[in-house]
Amino acid sequence: MIEPETCQMAIELVRDAVDAGARREKACEVLEIPVRTLRRWEQRLQGDRREDQRKAAAAQRVPTNKLTEEERGQILDICNQPENKSLPPSQIVPKLADEGRYIASESSFYRVLRAAEQSNRRGRVEAPRTVAKPKGYQATGPNQVWSWDITYLAASIRGRFYRLYLAEDIFSRKIIGWEVHESESAEHASVLIRKACLAEGIHEDGLVLHSDNGSPMKGATMLATLQKLGIVPSFSRPSVSDDNPYSESLFRTLKYTPAYPTKPFESIAAARQWVHRFVQWYNGEHRHSAIRFVTPKQRHDGLDISLLAARKDVYEAAKKRNPARWSGNTRNWEPVSEVWLNPPKELHAERSDRPKAA
C-alpha cells in the first residue's frame, strides 16, 4: 500500500511539471508510475478516501473455511483430554476419523494449539538440546593443536573392518601418530597419543587435542592419559562433523588417493603396511593446498618460510622477464601464519570482507 503522503507528493510533482510545460505522460514516466495510477490517486484524495480500498475490502472478507470459536474450543478440549494430551495432532486426527468424527485438518489443529500456546512438545520426550559450539583454538606453530579420529578400513572378511587411529597437527597438517587395530577402545587411543607425544618431544602442558564424542575419545583411560600429559581435551558437538574438519579432510585424502586399494585388506598386517607407506608419502611428498603447497614435514620443521621465499623470487624474476603475462601481482607465496580450529564468527566475517587477491 502506498502511503497517502507519497501519493500527494507525486501528484504535486506532476502538477508542477505540467505547469512548467511538460506533458503529463512524460512526467509520470520520470516518476515511473502509470498515468492511470496517478489519476486513481487524485480521485481517492479528492474524495477524501485516504485508505486503500483494496486493503479495506480484503479486511472485510472472511474466509469461508475459517474455524468458529466453538470449533476452536472443541479442538483444545479434545487435545487436552487425558487420552490425547500426550499425542500430536498427526495422531489425534486419524484417531478421530476412526471414531467417525472430523473437526479440522492436522494443520488447523497445530494452528489452534500455537494460538493457545500449547504447541510445546507433547509427551515425556525431552526437548532438543542446543549444544554450544566448541571453543576455538588458534595454532601459530607446530605441536599447539592436534586433531585425531578413527576411520574404518575394510577387511577381506565381509562385514569386518580394521580401525585406523590417526592424529594430525592442524598447523602443519603432519600426521604425528597412527595405529591400526581390530577394535575401538580408549586404551588404543591412549597408546596412540602417548607415542605421538614421545615422538614429538612434548614436555610442556598446553597442547590441545581435538576429537569427536566417541567412546574411545572420552573413555576414562584416555582422559586420564591426557590429564597426566598435560593435554587440554576438546570435543566436537554430537553428530556435527564440521567441528572436526581436519581429520575428516585427511581421511578423505587417504581414501581418495589413487594408491588406495581397490580391494579390502587381506590382513591387519597388510593394512598397517599400506598406511605406513601412505603416511610417508603424505608427510614427505604431498604438497598440501592449505599451506601454500609445501609438504607437511617441511612446514612442521620450519622449512616452508625459506622455500616459499625462494618461490616468490622465482615468480618475481619471471615477471620482470615478461611483465605482459601478469595483469596484477604474482602468486601469493606468503606463509600461512595461523590456523584456526573452530574459528569464531567474527573471524569468518572478517575473512569474507577481505578483497580477493589479483
VOVOMAR-743926 format. One line per 10 residues: number of its first residue (from 0); their letters; for each residue x negated, y, z of C-alpha. Coordinates in steps of 0.25 Angstrom, whole numbers, plus 5000, padded with zeros to 4 digits. Last residue first. Layout:
residues N
NUM	a	X:Y:Z  ...
***
This chain:
residues 358
357	aakprdsrea	4822:4959:4968  4825:4955:4982  4839:4956:4987  4843:4967:4996  4845:4963:5011  4860:4964:5015  4861:4949:5016  4849:4947:5024  4854:4958:5035  4868:4951:5035
347	hlekppnlwv	4862:4937:5038  4852:4943:5049  4864:4950:5056  4872:4936:5055  4861:4930:5064  4851:4920:5058  4854:4905:5060  4839:4901:5059  4831:4912:5054  4818:4913:5046
337	esvpewnrtn	4808:4924:5047  4796:4929:5039  4799:4923:5025  4786:4926:5018  4786:4937:5007  4786:4931:4993  4797:4939:4987  4796:4938:4972  4791:4950:4965  4798:4963:4966
327	gswrapnrkk	4806:4969:4954  4809:4967:4939  4797:4958:4938  4792:4951:4925  4788:4965:4919  4777:4966:4930  4768:4956:4923  4754:4956:4929  4758:4964:4941  4770:4955:4943
317	aaeyvdkraa	4761:4943:4943  4752:4949:4953  4763:4952:4962  4768:4938:4961  4755:4931:4964  4753:4941:4976  4766:4937:4981  4763:4922:4980  4750:4925:4988  4758:4932:4999
307	llsidlgdhr	4767:4920:4999  4756:4910:5002  4749:4919:5012  4762:4920:5020  4766:4905:5018  4754:4900:5025  4760:4901:5039  4759:4886:5042  4774:4884:5042  4776:4892:5029
297	qkptvfrias	4766:4883:5022  4772:4871:5028  4786:4875:5024  4781:4877:5009  4782:4891:5003  4793:4895:4994  4797:4908:5000  4801:4902:5014  4816:4899:5010  4812:4893:4997
287	hrhegnywqv	4803:4882:5003  4791:4877:4995  4791:4862:4997  4777:4857:4997  4771:4856:5012  4783:4855:5021  4794:4849:5011  4784:4840:5005  4778:4834:5018  4792:4834:5024
277	frhvwqraaa	4797:4826:5011  4786:4816:5012  4789:4813:5027  4804:4812:5024  4801:4801:5013  4792:4793:5023  4802:4794:5034  4814:4789:5025  4806:4778:5020  4802:4774:5035
267	isefpktpya	4817:4775:5038  4820:4764:5028  4825:4763:5014  4829:4778:5012  4841:4780:5004  4840:4782:4989  4838:4795:4981  4826:4798:4990  4823:4813:4992  4812:4817:4983
257	ptykltrfls	4820:4827:4974  4823:4835:4987  4838:4836:4990  4838:4828:5003  4826:4836:5010  4830:4849:5005  4844:4847:5010  4838:4843:5023  4829:4855:5024  4841:4864:5021
247	esypnddsvs	4849:4858:5033  4838:4859:5042  4836:4874:5039  4851:4877:5039  4854:4873:5053  4866:4882:5057  4871:4881:5043  4874:4866:5046  4886:4870:5055  4893:4858:5060
237	prsfspvigl	4891:4861:5075  4883:4874:5076  4868:4873:5075  4858:4871:5087  4846:4878:5092  4836:4872:5102  4825:4880:5108  4812:4872:5109  4804:4872:5122  4798:4858:5120
227	kqltalmtag	4805:4852:5132  4818:4859:5129  4818:4854:5115  4815:4840:5120  4826:4840:5130  4836:4845:5119  4832:4833:5110  4833:4823:5121  4847:4828:5126  4852:4828:5112
217	kmpsgndshl	4856:4841:5105  4849:4839:5091  4851:4824:5091  4865:4826:5094  4868:4835:5082  4870:4850:5084  4861:4856:5073  4847:4859:5075  4838:4871:5078  4825:4870:5086
207	vlgdehigea	4819:4884:5091  4805:4884:5096  4804:4893:5108  4794:4886:5117  4780:4885:5114  4772:4872:5110  4776:4869:5096  4764:4863:5089  4771:4860:5076  4768:4845:5076
197	lcakrilvsa	4772:4844:5091  4784:4852:5090  4789:4843:5078  4786:4830:5085  4794:4835:5097  4805:4839:5088  4806:4826:5081  4805:4818:5094  4817:4826:5100  4825:4823:5087
187	heasesehve	4823:4808:5088  4827:4808:5103  4839:4817:5100  4844:4806:5091  4848:4803:5077  4846:4789:5071  4837:4782:5061  4825:4792:5062  4817:4801:5053  4809:4812:5059
177	wgiikrsfid	4805:4826:5055  4797:4837:5060  4791:4851:5056  4798:4852:5043  4794:4866:5038  4804:4876:5034  4794:4887:5039  4803:4895:5047  4814:4885:5049  4804:4874:5055
167	ealylryfrg	4811:4861:5051  4814:4848:5059  4819:4836:5052  4826:4823:5058  4829:4813:5047  4839:4803:5051  4840:4790:5043  4853:4785:5038  4862:4773:5037  4875:4772:5030
157	risaalytid	4870:4762:5019  4856:4757:5022  4846:4763:5013  4845:4775:5023  4850:4789:5020  4842:4800:5027  4851:4809:5036  4848:4822:5042  4843:4827:5055  4841:4842:5059
147	wswvqnpgta	4830:4852:5063  4827:4867:5063  4815:4873:5069  4813:4888:5074  4800:4894:5079  4790:4884:5073  4786:4892:5061  4787:4907:5061  4797:4919:5061  4809:4910:5065
137	qygkpkavtr	4822:4917:5069  4833:4910:5077  4848:4912:5076  4857:4907:5087  4867:4897:5083  4880:4901:5078  4891:4901:5089  4901:4889:5089  4915:4893:5088  4923:4882:5094
127	paevrgrrns	4936:4876:5087  4948:4876:5096  4949:4863:5105  4959:4853:5101  4970:4852:5112  4982:4854:5104  4985:4867:5095  4974:4876:5091  4979:4890:5092  4991:4895:5083
117	qeaarlvryf	4999:4899:5095  4998:4914:5093  5013:4915:5091  5010:4921:5077  5000:4910:5075  5010:4899:5078  5020:4905:5069  5010:4906:5058  5006:4891:5060  5020:4886:5060
107	ssesaiyrge	5023:4894:5047  5010:4888:5041  5016:4874:5045  5029:4877:5038  5042:4880:5045  5054:4874:5052  5056:4860:5046  5062:4849:5054  5065:4835:5050  5057:4829:5062
97	dalkpviqsp	5046:4824:5052  5046:4839:5047  5044:4843:5062  5031:4835:5063  5027:4840:5049  5027:4854:5055  5021:4851:5068  5008:4844:5063  5003:4855:5054  5009:4865:5064
87	plsknepqnc	4998:4861:5074  5001:4851:5085  4998:4853:5100  5011:4860:5104  5019:4851:5096  5024:4840:5105  5025:4850:5117  5033:4860:5108  5025:4873:5105  5025:4871:5090
77	idliqgreee	5040:4869:5090  5043:4881:5098  5034:4890:5090  5040:4885:5077  5054:4887:5083  5051:4902:5087  5046:4904:5073  5059:4898:5067  5068:4907:5076  5059:4919:5073
67	tlkntpvrqa	5062:4916:5058  5052:4911:5049  5050:4919:5036  5054:4911:5023  5062:4923:5017  5050:4932:5019  5056:4946:5024  5055:4958:5015  5055:4971:5022  5040:4972:5022
57	aaakrqderr	5039:4970:5008  5049:4981:5005  5041:4990:5013  5028:4986:5006  5034:4989:4993  5040:5002:4997  5026:5007:5001  5030:5018:5011  5029:5033:5009  5043:5034:5003
47	dgqlrqewrr	5045:5049:5004  5052:5049:4990  5041:5058:4985  5030:5048:4991  5036:5036:4984  5039:5043:4971  5024:5048:4970  5019:5035:4974  5027:5028:4963  5022:5038:4953
37	ltrvpielve	5007:5035:4957  5010:5021:4955  5016:5023:4941  5004:5031:4937  4995:5020:4940  4983:5022:4950  4968:5022:4948  4966:5036:4954  4960:5040:4940  4970:5033:4933
27	cakerragad	4981:5041:4940  4975:5054:4936  4975:5049:4921  4990:5045:4922  4994:5059:4928  4986:5066:4917  4977:5077:4922  4979:5092:4921  4975:5097:4934  4990:5096:4939
17	vadrvleiam	4989:5081:4935  4976:5079:4943  4982:5086:4955  4995:5077:4954  4986:5064:4953  4978:5068:4965  4991:5071:4973  4998:5058:4969  4985:5050:4973  4985:5057:4987
7	qctepeim	4999:5054:4990  4997:5039:4987  4985:5039:4996  4993:5046:5007  5005:5036:5005  4996:5024:5007  4995:5014:4996  5000:5000:5000
***
